[in-house]
């Protein structure tokens, strides 16, 4: 077994923010980086910088100007899997198998629009249905050791948001989203590593809106980004942290990276 670090980051356009991606890789040096919201077609993914830093194994599920996920790695990646949970061409899920045999799945779950009502806002129904299809997928894993990470666009716990009562009717923290995400988690008894290492009720956030004049001072955050593992990998995870300073870097994403240290 060897030490393996896996990072996850909604970068909000990998080409526009390639500078801070490079800064993160040079400073944190994870073995694997899962990116969401890459906003680039597969053929235009900016591979050069990654390859120069030793991330020579690159798989992408891209889409022009929208969505998109990618995995860049120093380790070989096998059995590339791409899923379209909505049958509409949106590039939101990519999976691979690591040399250890562990599956790694990287997902960008839809945000769901602004109105938490399926009838008034089709995007909200789309989000719930996406989670429902992922729950069916999760149930069929049959115990395969798996890391599931990405931007889930749901902050499930009261301490995952800056103000629970104020956000109960705000998409990402509504009771139906929390309930639907809980069904996905129960489908394979996923362990939420964020809350395994930073137990509630301690606040833990991964996203701060661009609308805030001073995101750090107001600290109106939400924990939208997650890393889960199947129970057999629970004890293989040795540390998990969020890289909060990245929110203050030049031209930042509104999300910050997560990093977990494993032994596989």
Secondary structure, DSSP 8 states (H G I E B T S, - for coil): --EEEEEEEE-S-TTTTHHHHHHHHHHH--SEEEEE---S-GGG--HHHHHHTT--EEEEE--TTS--EEEEESS--EEEEEE-TTSS----EEEEE-TTS-EEEEEE-----S---TTT-HHHHHHHHHHHHHHHHHHTTTT--EEEEEE-----SGGGBS-TGGGTTSTTS-HHHHHHHHHHHHHTT-EEHHHHHS-TTS---SEE-TT-SSHHHH--EE--EEEEE-GGGGGGEEEEEE-GGGGGSTT--SB--EEEEEE-
